[in-house]
């Protein structure tokens, strides 16, 4: 079993609360718009990470991360990218690949909108966007997700609310 901490759109901000919520996880996944190398360093200091870059990320961040990650874990085929769209309007760049080789789980960020939904038109694929953990953007609540993966079963999916975007809680 793997406990996953999933976040996106930190935009250069991470605090001890976020790190505390991720410390109980086996792996940390970041779905882009990291914002600085220091975010990667802080995440990698506590757990193994899988990280994709986003549209705001510098060349230095891009060199340490990936545009797309395709991997298998605990019986799931996962694809993580930053700009993926959302059901039923996926990014036109990713849609052909989603139809050709549909993953079990498709993860993206970018929209700052927390959303977890099954796409019945794509083999019941699980679409996940963890919302935004950072302070930049139009979202009202900062969020991340935690969940378990074990032998093809996803469980204990939880939304962690980190506080309002403008107010950083201690």
Secondary structure, 3 states (H helix, E strand, C coil): CEEEEEECCCCCCCCHHHHHHHCCCCEEEECCCCCCHHHHHHHHHHCEEEEECCCCCCHHHHHHCECEEEEEECCEEEEEECCCEECCEECHHHHHHHHHCCCCEEECCCCCCEEEEEEHHHCCEEEEEECCCCCCCCCCEEEEEEEEEECCEEEEEEEEEEEECCCCCC
